[in-house]
Amino acid sequence: MTETPRVLAMVAPELADDVERVAAASGYQMMRARPDHCRREWAEATAVLIDASTVEETLAAGLPRRSGLMVVGVSGDGPTMWRSALALGAGHGFVLPDDEHAVVQALSRIRRPTGPAGIAIAVIAGHGGAGASTLAAGIGLVACERGHGGLLLDLDELGGGQDLLLGVEDHSGLRWQELTLEGGQVVAESLHTALPHAAGGLAVLAGRRGAPAPVRPEAALAAIDAARGNGDVVVVDVPRRGDEVVSAVVEAVDLVVLVCGATIRACAAGREMASRLSTRAGRVEVVVRGPSPGGLRAGQVAQVLGLPLLAATRPDTRLARDLESGGLMLARRSPLRRCAAAVLDRAEVLRGPVR
């Protein structure tokens, strides 16, 4: 979390000035977002202010319950405002500008950060064969080695499968096809118990082979919300598509990692993907995977893509053999381990240490 607390305001224009005034008086930085595109802000904000007219949209978005939520209205809203507060699980309802002082007091009481303690990272390839799935698995393994709860989500129903990559394809447990949602929410503890686990306790949610089916956005977002709200590190292996689930996930996570090779064609493909991601994701950075047959440096690749360089890595000569004989294992000094650790370190800087 940043040092300055932030309040997410989703209110009608006639309330905007009042909300901005109480936010400033309480020492908050104000954020604005639409209910259908606010998952990252919803998770990061210390407090949320919503007006009665926005409640239906907010409920339709399937956002997880949270503390620090207040409904505000204008004189005359009356019962409507209180019904709105109850529907959302809000702790308070206020009339503005009459209750400005009460809103300032309420915001002051909840200045301690209340957002989820975990971190969500999406990993996506800039082109075919970039190694994004392997890096995603590596990040999850490193997170578990550091003592965090780890959840790896595989969203590519046509890919080889993260369960196969990690050697747990024969382990019993829940797959995407069996995931059912109660009110758009998942209980983190129940999810962890139901999933197959790789080394170090990394929980893996992948598709069931032989029955490919696209993952629904609400299922992916519910799993992310549950894991992050539980204080876990959740890593999402995102396919190279521009569909609804990809858009929803890259908007919701704390960091999107684009993996790109150091060749001219890789840069061309990666630049297209970077352009698409930048319209939806909050923070996108690039991992450059060598070697470069033409002498391109990692910084040059990042410059072409127009993204900050997160890390540069090289191939692990033992990786292919390990993947064919029991699943991914991180050697102590492997390039993959170092790169995965750098990504996790960067996510913690952006989001705050995992609590």
N, C-alpha and C positions, 0 to 999 in steps of 0.2 A: 504494500500500500504506500501511496505517497504520504508525506508528512501532513500536508493540508487536507483535511477531510473534504469529501465531495458529496454533493447532494444531486441526485438525478431528478430533474423536474420534467414531468410530462403533463402539461397543463395547457388550457386554452389561452389565446392571446390576451384576453382581458384580465387574466390572473398573473401573467408573466412578470409584470413590474412588481407586484406585491411579493411574489415568491423570490425574485431576485433580491429584493430589499431584506427579507428575513434571512435569506442565505448569507448575505454579506454581514448582517448584524450578528450572526452566529459564528462567523469565521469560516464559512464553507466556500468552496469553489463550486459553481453551478455547472452542471452538464445538462444538455438537452438531447433527447432521442425520441424516436417513434416507438410505440409499444411493440410493433412487429419486428423491429430491428434494434433491440436494446439489451440483448442478453449479456454482453460483456459489461456494459455500463451498470446493468442491474446487479451483477455480481460484485463489481468493484466499488460501487457507491456506499458510503457510510450510511446514508439515509436516502429515502425516495419520497417525493411529494407527487401525488396524482390528484387530478380533479375528478369530480363525479362524472363528467362527460367522457372521460378516458377509461373508465373502469371496464366497460364491456370489451374494448379492444385489448386491454391488458389481460383480462381473463381468457380471451380467445387465443392469446399468444402462448398460453400454457407455461407461463413462467413459474419457477419454484417459489414456495412460500419463503419469506425472509423477515427478519426483524428490521426495525428502523423505518417502517412503512407508514406513511400518514396520508390521509385524504383531505384535501382542502376544497372549499367551495365559496360561493358568494351568498350573500343574504337572500334567503328564499329557497335555498336548496333543501334545507330541513331534512325530512325523513329520507329523501333520495340519497343525501350524502352519507347518512349513517348506514343505510342498506349497502351502499358501495363499500364503506369501510369494512363491514362484516363479510361481504363477499370476497374481498381480497385478503382478509386476515390482518387488516391494518389495526394498529394499536390506538390510533387517535383520529379524530375528525375535527376540523377547524373551519371557521368562517373568516374569510379575509375581506377587508383589512381589519375587522373588529378584533380578531384573535391574534394579531401579529405578535404581541408580547408572549402569548402562550406558545406559539410556534417556535419562537426564538428559544424559549426555555426548554421545550421538548428536544429541539435540535442540539442544544448545548448538553443535554443529559446523555445523548447517544453519540457523542463525538468519538468515543472509542471505536475503531474500525470494526464493522460487523459483517463484512463480506466473507465469503468462504475462504478457508485457510489454504486450500490446495491450488494447484497450478494445472492449466490445460495447454497442451502444445499440439499443434497440427503439423504433420510432415507430409510434403507433397513433392513429387518429382517434376522437374522442369522439362523432362523428356524421358522416353523409354530407357530403362536400364540404368537410371541414375543412382540407384541404391537407396531410395527413400524408405522402402519398407524395412530394410536391414537397419538403417539408422533409427527408425521409429522403435524397433524392437530393442536396439541397444540403449536408447534413452530410458525405456521402461526398466531394463535390467539394472542400469546404473542407479536409477531412483530407488529401487528396492535395496540395492547394496548400501545406500545411504540411510536406510532405515525408514523410508517412506512407504506408505501404501501405494502400490502401482497398478494401474489399469491400462491395458493396451486395447484400443478399439480398431478393428479392421473393417473399413467401409467398402472395400473393393470386392464385390461378389464374384468378379471374374478373374481375380488374382490367384496366386498360388496359395494364399492363406497364411496368416501370421501363426496359426497353431502349428502348421507344418514347418514353418521356418524355425520355430522354437522347439520342435520335437514333441509337441503335446497333442498331436492330431488324434491319437487314440485314447486320450484321457476323457473320462466322462465329464459332462457338464453342459451348461446352457450354451446354445448358439443363437445368433440373431433371429433365426426363424421361430425360436421358442420364447423369445422375450415378449412378455405381455405388459401393458402399461395400465396402471390404475390411476386415472385422473392425470395422465401425462407425467407421472413421477415414478421414480425407482428408489427403493431403500438401499443405500450403499452396502450395508452389512449383508443383506440378503443377496445382493448381486455378487459380491465377492465370494460368498459361500457357494453359490451355484455355478461358478465358472471354473474351467480348467486353469491350472496354475503352472507356470514355467519356473525356472530357477529363481531362487530368492523370494518366491511368493508372488511373482508378477501374474496378475489375473489377465486372461486373454479372452476377449469377446470377438469371435470371428463367425463367418457363415458356415453352414453345414454343407460339405461337399456332396455334389450330386443333386442338389436342390437350390440352385442359385436364385436369389431374390434380392432386389434392391432394398437397402436399409432405409426405413422411413426417417425423415428429418426429426419428427417428434421422439422417435426411439433413440436416435443418436444424441439429441440434446438432453433428453432425460438422463441418459447414462453419464454424460459429461457433468451435468448439474449435480447428480448424486455423488460422483467420485470427488469432484472439486469441493463440494460442500462438506464432505467427510474428511477433508484434509489430505486427499491423495494427490499424487501426480498422475494425471490422465494424459496419455499420448494417443493421438488419432492418426492412423495411417490413411491418408486421404487419396482417392483415385484422381487421375488426371481427367476430370470432367468439369462441366460447368452447370451441373444440375442443382436442384433445390437443396439436397442434403449437403453438398459441398459448400454452397453459399452460406447455409445456416451455420455450419461448423466453423468455417474460417472467420465468421463474424463473432462467434461465441468465445473462441479461445483467447488466451493471453498472448501467444506468439505463434506465428506461422513460419515454418522453416521450409524454404524452397531449396531442393538439392539439384545442383547443376554440374555437369562435366565441364572440362576446360578445353572445349573444341569449338570451332566456329558454328557448326550445326547445333551443338548443344546450346550455345548462347542464343542462337536465333529462336529455338523452341522455348528456351527459358524466358526470354524477353516477352514472348506472347503470354506465357503463363503468369509472369510477374505483373503484366499490365491488367490481366483479368482479376488477379487477387487484390490488387491495390484499390479496386473499387469497392470491396466489401470488407477486407481484413483490416484490423486496427494496426498491427505491427507485423511486417514481413521482412525477414532477413534471409540471406543466402549462405548455404554451405557449398563450397566449391570442391569437387572431387577430381583429383588428378589421376594419372599424369596428363600433361598437355603435350601432345605430339608436335604442336606448332609453337610451343614456347609461351603460350598465354599464361599470365600470372593471375592468381586468385583475385587480386584487386582490380585487374582489368576486366575480368568476368563480371564482378559485382558492379563495376561502372557501366558496362554494357546493359546489364539488367536493370540498372537504376535502383539497386537495393544496397543496404548496408551489408558488409561482409561479416558474417558471424564466425566462421571458421573455414579453414582449408584442410583437407585431409587427403590421404593417399590410399591406394588399395592395400588390403591385408592379404598377403599371399596364402595364409592358412584358412581364410574364411570359407572359400568354396568347398574345401575338403570337410570342414566342420559341419557345414550345412547339409552335406550328403551323408553324414554319419552320426545322426543323433540330434541335430538342431544347433542353433546358435549358442556359442559360449564365448565370453569375452576374455581374451588373454590379458594378462596383467598390464602389458605395455602395448596393447594393440592400438593402431590408429583409430579404429572404430570406438574403442573405449574413450580415448581422449576427446574425440569429436562429440560423442554423446554427452560426456561430462561438460564440455564447453557449452553445448546447447542448454543443458539443465541449469548451469550457472547463469547463463544469460536470461533465461526465463525467470529465475529467482530475483535477478536484479530488476527486471521490468515489473514483476508482480509483487515481489517481497518474499522473504524466506518462507518456506513451507513450515507451518506451525504444527 
